[in-house]
């Protein structure tokens, strides 16, 4: 486990504490916190100054319910002001219970209904490849969301056409109703994806997995997460 964390990471709990009113989705938010931080701090080629750059990396939060961790990371990285966080969920706030790409700089995808993010990411990655754009697409989904049939179709297609500019991250906190025989990673491996299985709290392991890509096949990082205590 990483022992020395960046100073701004240590501030994320306080930033999340500024948002109230969706406590039932608290575990959903905290389960994504470390992955989101590693993505925005060390992996994604995007900043508040490059949100309109065609060559920016794309991040799709398919697991859109419980977005407090996402908003906290965006605020820590300058995409949002800290003053906006206490307005979370208010009638006239940009920070809804699901992120809206029309209202927040840096948000690529308005998520809500489960099972839409990965298929959308496959389309994004395919389009970028057709344009010979070097940008990479990262999509975060939940293990329960992976029960949706649309995700299985996306996994099959992305593997068959070798989308090397696509990385999926599955947060595995064992909340799925059905699960997958042999584990989630086995499902991706069968369709020719590069598979990494790591602790979802280990920043160095996450970074290594997220940056290990192949030009001829998509990759997936299965991030196992225990609830924060």
C-alpha angles and dihedrals in degrees: 000000000000110000102183111060128185113265094243091054089060088059096057096088090056092048091050089049089063089068120074138165102067102070093143088068094046095108090048089056099044092048089064099041100096095043091049092049094050091047095051097035101044114005118035118083095218136100137173087268095053103043090119097040108120089216095056120118115255123229120193118193101202090168088071100157113096096022097172094110090049092052092046092053092046089052092048089053096047101254090113133028117245088232090066094060098078088057090065111142095004118140095251098033126116088217104082130173085265121036117255120208091205093060107037127057111234097023108121100183136036100223128192117116110069120244098034103094101069096046089049090049091052089055092048093049092047092050093048091049091051089053091048088238112160094215119124125220121220122189126189118203135168126244092240090049089055088071087075112105093224089067092054090053090050092050092051094047097044091051094047094054095039101237098193091173093066128088123179122199117201116197103214108197091145095251096130118118095215111016126193129281107251092011135286094286091058091060091057094041090057089060094051099261121147104245130207123178115194143149110281090219098051106094097191093048090048092050093050092049095044093051096045102093135152124218093225104043138040120247135218132200113204103202113198110209132190115199115267113251 
